[in-house]
């Protein structure tokens, strides 16, 4: 980390992770605008859920396309496409004249998020030294949390200046529209950075552009190791080319077992319900008696907590390891979600307004932030680290795309269902998330090996061997 080579790798990783900032900003900026959009366009709970969640279907498609396109066109060109999509979505969403075109623009923004969710982890994994790969891989999640913080903070400021999200602010536009328009600024920054970054050396070698790859590696690898690094990477790429037609298909329900590992990790990351906090928290706290301004402020505090604990995860991931942190996070999430379910079981409706009596309001607030701590310090950043390092290089782009696509579909299902489910029973909704958090503990305990400090090729072998051992044990039991 202290060497010039490490600092350059950090710089490139931070630049790539700006896509993560946009990812977090775009996914959370809708939080402060939901109630105003619902009122302005006269939407019911189901349509509101679709407007909020439609971006996630775009994310799924963008993630799948990014895996294929980044292997064909390179990481940087695909990053530039993502920046254009983010910019267009910000302008279109902010100037939307109906729920229909707002839905279209949010879908386009989702394509950008999906692209960022795949390209950044792949790029960072390919430029990062193994000793700090986990730390740099976690920068993606840190950037996401900073994006969430930026969105919620700007929402609170804009609503405060205007006197409410539905109040007019500048040029005759309501504050909620400015909340969405602000995203155009980081989108421009992302596009400019993509023009200045070097291409992934692995992609360059795969395309036969050896001189360009050597120039990139000369800034990332000590001169004494340069030729050996180039030679070893070239050998791995040539081996991969022999398997160019390799498919993700396998005997495990149509896919290779390692692909299912990535899918299951991604689904668990979303099925604990984290994005309910970041998409609907303002509406949720309004429903239990907080004012709009206080609800927005709570969202900002929650996002600050998320940033802080993500930094803790970055510090610990290459020291403690992936598995212990994931297990600890699962326990904390399960307990806090259970506490939220219990709190909302005591909710009362007085004169048509929902409230939490006595100490249950503060308990729910504390539990929600403990949940964010448990997620932000574990499953948030570490799933991205694992997705960047568990897949064999010959299928990394495709497999990352499928895993990220599964993550966004899971996110969509949780997000689109929450308004209707919360109207039916908030306690049972949070209890369901607690069950998934509990199941995530046992999945990691039984299925995920430790990858701390290993080269990418070693981590690939480790997961393959683990899958083979399980298959052998199953066959032995069958005999």
Buried (B, 14 or more C-beta within 10 A) or exposed (E): EEEEBBEBBBEBBBBBBBBBBBBBBBBBBBBBBBBBBBEBBEBEBEBBBBBBBBBBBBBBBBBBBBBBBBBEEBBBBBBBBBBBBBBBBBBBBBBBEEBEEBBBBBBBBBBBBBBBBBBBBBBBBBBBBBEBBBBBBBBBBBBBBBBBBBBBBBBBBBBBEBEBBBBBBEEEBBBBBBBBBBBBBBBBBBBEBBEEBBBBBBBBBBBEBEEBBBEBBBBBBEEEEBEEBBEEBBEBBEEBEEEEEEEBEBEBEEBBBBBBBBBBBBBBBBBBBBBBBBBBBBBBBBBBBBEBBBBBBBBBBBBBBBBBBBBBBBEBBBEEBBBBBBBBBBBBBBBBBBBBBBBBBBBEEEEEEBBBEEEBBEBBBBBBBBBBBBBBBBBBBBBBBBBBBBBBBBBBBBBBBBBBBBBBBBBBBBBBBBBBBBEEBBBEBBBBBBBBBBBBBEBBEEBBEEBBBBEBBEBBEBBBEBBEEEEEEEEEEEE
